[in-house]
Amino acid sequence: MDSSSTLIGVAIAIPAPWAAELEQWRASFGDPQATAIPAHITLLPPTRVSAEELKDVELHLAEVATGSREFDIHLRGTATFRPVSPVVFIALSMGISGCESLEQSVRTGMLERDLDYPYHPHVTVAHDLPDEVLDHAYESLSDFSARFTVDAFSLYVHSDSGVWQVRRTFSFG
């Protein structure tokens, strides 16, 4: 990796106790990324920025957070992106518009970028695994439910060890 640039992402962290539960499930399915990616809802997918831009990214995100208001999320049940992408995820039954609004605000200015797929807030629980494992993940978490209030988002950096780590959390208001 180029030492003059950093791979970042912006996401809503899933709070305890649900984050640990979803991360354990992901590991139980044999997903090799289970220990490297905390349970989250993506607002900005992995994006490379220069070391000099990182401070400006933080200023931009602080401005977004200041103009944002809390909203509720209800995670409920499973869904999949198959056959387009081999992913099983926990779906949002409430909070989609709040995530969409926040994602649109984050992905402006210096963080404006095209996406590979239309934005769809979700929590990945199995990715790039054999179909039978994806089917098992889909069935195992079909009754999953969690409700929480979103009042912040975090800037993550991809460490040299391959783990996504919180660099800074931005509280709303």
Residue frames relative to the residue before (quaternion, step in Angstrom):
aa qw qx qy qz dx dy dz
M 1.0000 0.0000 0.0000 0.0000 0.00 0.00 0.00
D 0.5168 -0.6366 0.4886 0.2982 3.55 -1.07 0.83
S 0.3858 -0.7589 0.4773 0.2177 3.59 -0.59 1.13
S 0.6479 0.5109 -0.3372 0.4533 3.60 1.20 -0.25
S 0.7304 0.3222 -0.2407 0.5520 3.59 1.25 0.13
T 0.2441 -0.7574 0.5962 0.1065 3.51 -1.31 0.52
L 0.3278 -0.7046 0.5915 0.2148 3.55 -1.08 0.76
I 0.0408 -0.8150 0.5773 -0.0281 3.57 -0.62 1.17
G 0.0472 -0.7400 0.6656 0.0842 3.50 -1.42 0.17
V 0.2167 -0.7452 0.6131 0.1477 3.56 -1.21 0.45
A 0.1118 0.8179 -0.5475 0.1370 3.56 -0.78 1.03
I 0.4323 -0.6056 0.5929 0.3078 3.49 -1.42 0.27
A 0.3231 -0.7432 0.5530 0.1936 3.58 -0.66 1.08
I 0.3956 -0.6639 0.5725 0.2737 3.56 -1.06 0.75
P 0.3822 -0.7592 0.4750 0.2279 3.62 -0.70 1.01
A 0.6074 -0.5034 0.4618 0.4053 3.54 -1.40 0.21
P 0.6122 -0.1576 -0.7711 -0.0765 1.56 -2.15 1.27
W 0.4830 0.7218 -0.4073 0.2826 3.58 1.28 -0.24
A 0.5939 0.5749 -0.3825 0.4129 3.61 1.01 -0.68
A 0.6813 0.4827 -0.2960 0.4640 3.59 0.80 -0.98
E 0.6428 0.5276 -0.3271 0.4489 3.57 0.97 -0.81
L 0.6927 0.4684 -0.2838 0.4692 3.59 0.87 -0.94
E 0.6352 0.5187 -0.3277 0.4692 3.59 1.06 -0.72
Q 0.6337 0.5125 -0.3281 0.4776 3.61 1.07 -0.70
W 0.6327 0.5150 -0.3344 0.4718 3.56 0.97 -0.81
R 0.6523 0.5213 -0.3240 0.4447 3.60 0.86 -0.95
A 0.6524 0.4996 -0.3084 0.4792 3.59 0.97 -0.83
S 0.6524 0.5331 -0.3207 0.4329 3.61 0.97 -0.83
F 0.6525 0.4954 -0.3141 0.4797 3.61 1.18 -0.49
G 0.5187 -0.6642 0.3985 0.3620 3.58 1.30 -0.09
D 0.3474 0.7357 -0.5091 0.2809 3.57 1.19 0.41
P 0.3952 -0.7572 0.4647 0.2335 3.62 -0.52 1.12
Q 0.6585 0.5080 -0.3092 0.4611 3.61 1.21 -0.34
A 0.3820 0.7779 -0.4448 0.2261 3.60 1.31 -0.13
T 0.7581 0.3705 -0.2166 0.4910 3.60 0.90 -0.81
A 0.6615 0.5203 -0.2994 0.4495 3.59 1.25 -0.21
I 0.7661 0.3050 -0.1515 0.5451 3.57 1.19 -0.53
P 0.3175 -0.7478 0.5481 0.1989 3.61 -0.49 1.13
A 0.5929 -0.5565 0.4347 0.3870 3.60 -1.18 0.55
H 0.1647 0.7994 -0.5457 0.1897 3.56 -0.72 1.09
I 0.3010 -0.6579 0.6419 0.2540 3.50 -1.47 0.05
T 0.3749 -0.7628 0.4863 0.2027 3.57 -0.51 1.19
L 0.1570 -0.7479 0.6381 0.0939 3.52 -1.17 0.81
L 0.7618 0.0431 -0.0269 0.6458 3.58 1.19 -0.65
P 0.3618 -0.7452 0.5106 0.2303 3.59 -0.58 1.09
P 0.7415 -0.3961 0.2639 0.4729 3.60 -1.22 0.24
T 0.0255 0.7943 -0.5954 0.1182 3.52 -0.74 1.21
R 0.3075 -0.7555 0.5498 0.1799 3.57 -0.84 0.95
V 0.0027 -0.7737 0.6330 -0.0253 3.56 -0.95 0.99
S 0.5276 -0.6142 0.4750 0.3445 3.54 -1.20 0.51
A 0.6518 -0.5111 0.3878 0.4044 3.54 -1.25 0.44
E 0.6504 0.5244 -0.3139 0.4511 3.58 1.03 -0.76
E 0.6715 0.5140 -0.2921 0.4467 3.60 1.09 -0.69
L 0.5209 0.6870 -0.4074 0.3012 3.60 1.13 -0.54
K 0.6425 0.5150 -0.3246 0.4653 3.61 0.96 -0.80
D 0.6634 0.4931 -0.2993 0.4766 3.59 0.99 -0.85
V 0.5870 0.5518 -0.3612 0.4696 3.59 1.12 -0.65
E 0.6673 0.4986 -0.3007 0.4644 3.58 0.89 -0.91
L 0.6375 0.5104 -0.3300 0.4735 3.61 0.98 -0.75
H 0.6378 0.5240 -0.3163 0.4676 3.59 0.98 -0.85
L 0.6930 0.4755 -0.2825 0.4624 3.59 0.86 -0.96
A 0.6097 0.5371 -0.3505 0.4658 3.59 1.07 -0.66
E 0.6437 0.5148 -0.3126 0.4722 3.58 1.04 -0.79
V 0.6286 0.5223 -0.3269 0.4745 3.59 1.00 -0.83
A 0.6737 0.5033 -0.2994 0.4507 3.59 0.85 -0.97
T 0.6304 0.5473 -0.3347 0.4372 3.59 0.96 -0.85
G 0.7391 0.4058 -0.2207 0.4902 3.58 1.04 -0.77
S 0.6081 0.5759 -0.3453 0.4235 3.59 1.25 0.06
R 0.2323 -0.7562 0.5982 0.1275 3.54 -1.21 0.59
E 0.5883 -0.6031 0.4057 0.3543 3.56 -1.10 0.72
F 0.0297 -0.7679 0.6398 0.0105 3.53 -1.30 0.53
D 0.4700 -0.6826 0.4936 0.2636 3.54 -1.27 0.47
I 0.1611 -0.7522 0.6330 0.0866 3.50 -1.22 0.70
H 0.0746 -0.7335 0.6723 0.0664 3.50 -1.20 0.72
L 0.1751 -0.7460 0.6376 0.0790 3.54 -0.65 1.20
R 0.1462 0.8076 -0.5581 0.1222 3.58 -0.76 0.97
G 0.8684 0.0599 -0.0745 0.4865 3.52 -0.78 1.12
T 0.4920 -0.6579 0.4997 0.2746 3.50 -1.39 0.06
A 0.0279 -0.7400 0.6710 0.0376 3.49 -1.40 0.35
T 0.2375 -0.7753 0.5692 0.1359 3.57 -1.28 0.12
F 0.3848 -0.6896 0.5617 0.2468 3.53 -1.29 0.45
R 0.4205 0.6998 -0.4818 0.3184 3.61 1.24 0.08
P 0.5922 -0.1360 -0.7919 -0.0598 1.64 -2.11 1.32
V 0.4490 0.7091 -0.4527 0.3010 3.62 1.23 -0.06
S 0.7930 -0.0303 0.0648 0.6050 3.57 0.96 -0.91
P 0.4394 -0.7244 0.4659 0.2552 3.62 -0.89 0.89
V 0.3576 0.7229 -0.4884 0.3331 3.55 0.50 1.29
V 0.0974 -0.7198 0.6826 0.0802 3.52 -1.18 0.79
F 0.0111 -0.8231 0.5656 -0.0502 3.56 -0.89 0.94
I 0.4790 -0.5834 0.5603 0.3411 3.49 -1.42 0.23
A 0.3416 -0.7703 0.5155 0.1557 3.54 -0.82 1.09
L 0.3768 -0.6671 0.5852 0.2656 3.54 -1.30 0.38
S 0.1596 -0.7695 0.6092 0.1062 3.57 -0.88 0.94
M 0.7591 0.1128 -0.1008 0.6331 3.59 1.33 -0.17
G 0.7267 0.4273 -0.3181 0.4337 3.56 -1.05 0.78
I 0.3971 0.7340 -0.4736 0.2816 3.58 1.26 0.01
S 0.6964 0.4712 -0.2977 0.4521 3.61 0.76 -0.95
G 0.6139 0.5380 -0.3493 0.4601 3.60 1.08 -0.64
C 0.6550 0.4965 -0.3009 0.4837 3.58 0.99 -0.83
E 0.6510 0.5228 -0.3189 0.4485 3.58 0.94 -0.88
S 0.6552 0.5126 -0.3061 0.4629 3.56 0.95 -0.88
L 0.6660 0.4978 -0.2913 0.4731 3.56 0.94 -0.92
E 0.6430 0.5267 -0.3151 0.4581 3.60 0.95 -0.88
Q 0.6589 0.5079 -0.3093 0.4608 3.58 0.96 -0.85
S 0.6573 0.5000 -0.3059 0.4736 3.59 1.05 -0.73
V 0.6422 0.5163 -0.3202 0.4673 3.58 0.99 -0.83
R 0.7611 0.3940 -0.1946 0.4771 3.57 0.85 -1.02
T 0.4687 0.6120 -0.4816 0.4169 3.54 0.80 1.16
G 0.7784 0.3358 -0.2366 0.4747 3.54 -1.34 0.11
M 0.8494 -0.1028 0.0910 0.5096 3.54 -0.91 -0.94
L 0.6986 0.4382 -0.2724 0.4958 3.62 1.21 -0.36
E 0.3816 0.7060 -0.5037 0.3196 3.58 1.23 0.28
R 0.1981 0.7639 -0.5917 0.1643 3.54 -0.87 1.00
D 0.5178 -0.6021 0.5018 0.3429 3.52 -1.27 0.41
L 0.3191 -0.7324 0.5718 0.1866 3.54 -1.18 0.65
D 0.5367 -0.6216 0.4660 0.3294 3.57 -1.17 0.60
Y 0.7757 0.1118 -0.0348 0.6201 3.56 1.19 -0.70
P 0.6062 -0.5244 0.4196 0.4260 3.63 -1.16 0.37
Y 0.5573 -0.6217 0.4316 0.3414 3.59 -1.05 0.74
H 0.0784 0.7702 -0.6247 0.1014 3.56 -0.92 1.01
P 0.2762 -0.7941 0.5106 0.1798 3.63 -0.16 1.20
H 0.1818 0.7624 -0.5919 0.1882 3.56 -0.95 1.01
V 0.3157 -0.7007 0.5956 0.2338 3.57 -1.35 0.09
T 0.3205 -0.7701 0.5229 0.1753 3.59 -0.41 1.22
V 0.0813 -0.7988 0.5951 0.0347 3.57 -1.00 0.90
A 0.7807 0.0450 -0.0535 0.6209 3.60 1.27 -0.19
H 0.0506 0.8115 -0.5739 0.0977 3.55 -0.81 1.05
D 0.8579 0.0585 -0.0690 0.5057 3.58 -1.02 0.90
L 0.4589 0.6456 -0.4659 0.3944 3.56 0.91 0.97
P 0.6592 -0.4986 0.3604 0.4324 3.62 -1.20 0.32
D 0.6691 -0.5399 0.3424 0.3789 3.57 -1.14 0.68
E 0.6671 0.5043 -0.3250 0.4416 3.60 0.90 -0.85
V 0.6344 0.5031 -0.3304 0.4851 3.61 1.11 -0.61
L 0.6332 0.5140 -0.3273 0.4771 3.58 1.01 -0.78
D 0.6271 0.5237 -0.3284 0.4740 3.60 1.02 -0.77
H 0.6476 0.5165 -0.3082 0.4678 3.59 0.98 -0.88
A 0.6430 0.5128 -0.3167 0.4725 3.61 0.96 -0.84
Y 0.6355 0.5467 -0.3136 0.4459 3.55 0.95 -0.94
E 0.7133 0.4454 -0.2485 0.4807 3.57 0.88 -0.98
S 0.6583 0.5554 -0.3140 0.3995 3.60 0.90 -0.92
L 0.7911 0.2989 -0.1456 0.5134 3.58 1.00 -0.78
S 0.3204 0.7917 -0.4774 0.2068 3.59 1.23 0.26
D 0.7265 0.3954 -0.2365 0.5098 3.61 1.17 -0.51
F 0.3722 0.7468 -0.4867 0.2588 3.60 1.24 0.11
S 0.0714 0.7834 -0.6141 0.0637 3.56 -1.06 0.82
A 0.1261 0.7656 -0.6234 0.0967 3.56 -1.03 0.85
R 0.1081 -0.7733 0.6227 0.0505 3.54 -1.08 0.83
F 0.1677 0.7736 -0.5995 0.1188 3.55 -1.01 0.85
T 0.4390 -0.6689 0.5380 0.2655 3.53 -1.33 0.36
V 0.2788 -0.7405 0.5918 0.1544 3.54 -0.96 0.95
D 0.0757 0.7975 -0.5933 0.0785 3.56 -0.73 1.09
A 0.7657 0.1931 -0.1353 0.5985 3.57 1.29 0.34
F 0.1079 -0.7350 0.6563 0.1319 3.53 -1.39 0.13
S 0.3245 -0.7693 0.5264 0.1603 3.56 -1.23 0.39
L 0.3569 -0.6542 0.6238 0.2354 3.49 -1.35 0.55
Y 0.1330 -0.7876 0.6005 0.0385 3.56 -0.77 1.09
V 0.1419 -0.7497 0.6360 0.1158 3.54 -1.22 0.57
H 0.4128 -0.6868 0.5471 0.2421 3.52 -1.13 0.77
S 0.2927 -0.7982 0.5060 0.1454 3.56 -0.40 1.25
D 0.6756 -0.4827 0.3718 0.4150 3.56 -1.30 0.25
S 0.6553 0.5073 -0.3085 0.4670 3.60 1.17 -0.55
G 0.5668 -0.6301 0.3712 0.3794 3.60 1.28 -0.04
V 0.5780 0.5762 -0.3673 0.4461 3.58 1.30 0.08
W 0.3847 -0.6898 0.5628 0.2436 3.56 -1.07 0.81
Q 0.0347 -0.8134 0.5796 -0.0367 3.58 -0.72 1.12
V 0.5103 -0.6313 0.4861 0.3237 3.55 -1.10 0.75
R 0.2361 -0.7449 0.6096 0.1329 3.55 -0.90 0.98
R 0.7860 -0.1292 0.1326 0.5898 3.56 0.95 -0.92
T 0.2334 -0.7426 0.6105 0.1461 3.55 -1.13 0.73
F 0.2157 -0.7816 0.5805 0.0746 3.55 -0.98 0.97
S 0.2287 -0.7831 0.5683 0.1068 3.58 -0.53 1.20
F 0.5255 -0.6565 0.4529 0.2962 3.55 -1.11 0.77
G 0.7945 0.3772 -0.2492 0.4055 3.52 -1.38 0.40
